[in-house]
Amino acid sequence: MAELTVTVVSADEQVWSGQATMVVARTKEGEIGILAGHQPLLGILAAGEVRITASDGGRIVANADDGFISVENNTVTIAARAAALA
């Protein structure tokens, strides 16, 4: 199965980075799920959880607020003013 390269950063640190099979995040337009091969996207994050399914099957949950999500070429970047692992 194809993988995503995911990075979650806050204003002052990298919160998590690694390979994943799926990312679910809350945007201003609603919740969005990202799988490998997703069309390019730039969205504004709403306050809430970012749920990541790591390639090894593990689940990572981070709380993110006030930022954006970018998807391009199986690379997902979540940049938030405030982000921390839950």
Buried (B, 14 or more C-beta within 10 A) or exposed (E): EEBBBBBBBBEEEEBBEBEBBBBBBBBEEEEBEBBBEBEEBEBEBBEBBBBBBBEEEEEBEBBBBBBBBBBEEBEBBBBBEBBBEE
